[in-house]
């Protein structure tokens, strides 16, 4: 594919190693040739850097294996997952998991992306159900379209929720944007 087809979240091969595109910007300065400015994260070493591609440069997408796994538990900075088909367990450190930790609780089923036998990233389900552990008291007369308030969820994630949500409620959260969707129960 051409560099001008790069999008945020894609995994491409750069210097023969997989890199996740964290940011990209297509740019045509004045009368110069078009370019794509990217911020890449090496999925093997964890380093982040910026690189500029010519818009017509060829870029190779990385081919990743997907393994369905279940989140088991955390021990120190390592989080353990079990392959649901082979029952094999692997440990991933917090650097690989990054922001996805805010949505993980035991028994969550996820997709682990593997490159050349090495786990490099995970994909969360689009929606997770989490319990509200801390928020302001329920607002009298609050409606779905009314005001919002901050809430802390069981994983430590902080989001805005409608005024009628109270502690102990189980809510559905969009994992791509980190936003409240609806009450689950």
N, C-alpha and C positions, 0 to 999 in steps of 0.2 A: 504494500500500500504506500501511498505518498505521505509525506510528512504533514501536508495540509489536512489529512484525514484523522490526525491524532486527536483524541478526546480525553478529558479528565477521567481517571480510573482505569484506562487501558494499561495492559502490561505489554511492553515492547522489549525486543532484544537490542541492547546497546553495548558495544564492546563484548559481544557474545555472552552477556549476562542479562537476566530479567530485571526490568525496571518498571515501577508503577509511575504513571504520569500523574503527578499531584496537581499541577497547574499547566495550562497552555494558553498561548495568546498568538493569534495569527496577526502579523504585522507587515504593512507595506510602507516603508519610510520614503516619502517623496517620490523621486523617480528611480529608486533602487529596486532590486528584486524582492519579491515577497519572502517572508521568513516566518518560522514558527518558533517562538520563544517558549521553552518548557522548563518545568521544575521536575526533576526525576528523583526517584528513590530506588537505590539498588536493593533488591529484595534478598540478596545473599549477604551483603556486608552491612546494610542498613544506612549507608551514607546517602545524603541528600545533596544535590547540586543542580545548577542551571545549565542548560545546553540550548544552543540555537541551531535549528535545522533550516536548510533551504526548503522552501515550500514544495519543490519538485523532487527533493531527495527521497530515495526509497528507504522505508523503515519496515522492519520485520516484526510482526506480532509474535509474542511468545506463546508456545503451545503448553498449556498447563493441564495436568490431570486433576480431576475433581473427585474427592473422597467424602462421602457423607459420614460425619462424625458427631458424637454427642459429647457435650462439655461435662466433665466429671467434677473436678475440684481444683483448688489453687494450693500450692505449697511454695511459700516464699514468692519469688518473682516468676515462677513457672506455673503454667496452667495446663492441666492434663485433659486430653480428649481420647475417646475410644472410637475406633472404626466400627460402625454398626454392622458390617458384614463379616469382618474377620476377628473382631473383639481385640485387636491389637491397640495398645495405648501409646500415645506420643505426648511429649511435653513441648509446649511452645512458650517462649519468654514474652514478657510484656512489650518488648520493642517490636516484635513481629505483629502482635495483636493490636497495639496502638489504641485508638479511640473505640474500637469494637468492644473493649472491656466493659464499657458503660452499659452494654446491652446483654452481657452474658450472665446467666445464672445456671446452676446445675440442671442437667437434663435438657438444655437447649440443643436442638439439632442444627448443625451448621455444615457448610461445605468448606473443606480445607483444600487449598490450591497447592499442588505439588509440582515442582520443576526438577527434573532429573533425580527423582527420589527424595528430594528435600522439601519439606513444607515451607512455603514462603509467604502465605497470606491466608485469610479466611474470608468467607462471604456469609454474612448474616442473613436470616430470613428477612423479608421485607417488613414484617410487623412482629413485635414481641409483646408479651403481656408482662407487666411489672406492677408491683404493689407500691402504693404511696405510703412512705413511712413518716414523712414530715411535711406539713403544710399548715397554712393559717386555717382557723375555723371556717366552716361552711358559711358562705354569705347568704343571708336571708333574701329570698326573691331572686337569686341568681338564675340565669337562663343560659342555654347553650351559646347564644350569641352575645351574652353579657361580658362583663369584665373578666380578666384572667388574673391568676396569682401564681407565685413560684411554688414548686413542689419538689421534694427530694424523694427519689425512688429507691427501692431496695438495693440497687447496684451502686448507689451514690450519684447517679445521673440527676441533674437538676434541669427541669423543664417548666414551661408555663402551662397551667391547666385552667379550665373554666372554674368559676367561683363555687359551683356546687360540688366539686370533688372534695372528699374528706380523707383523712388518714385511714388506712386499711382498705381503701378502694383499689381494685385491680383495673388498670387501664391498658389500652393498646397504644403502642408508640411506634411511629414510623422510624425505622433505623437509618434510612438514607438522609433524612433531614432532622432527626431528633425531635420530632413534634408529636404532641398529643393528637390521637385520632378519635377515640371514643372510650367510654367506660366498658369494661369487658363483662362485668357481672352486675 
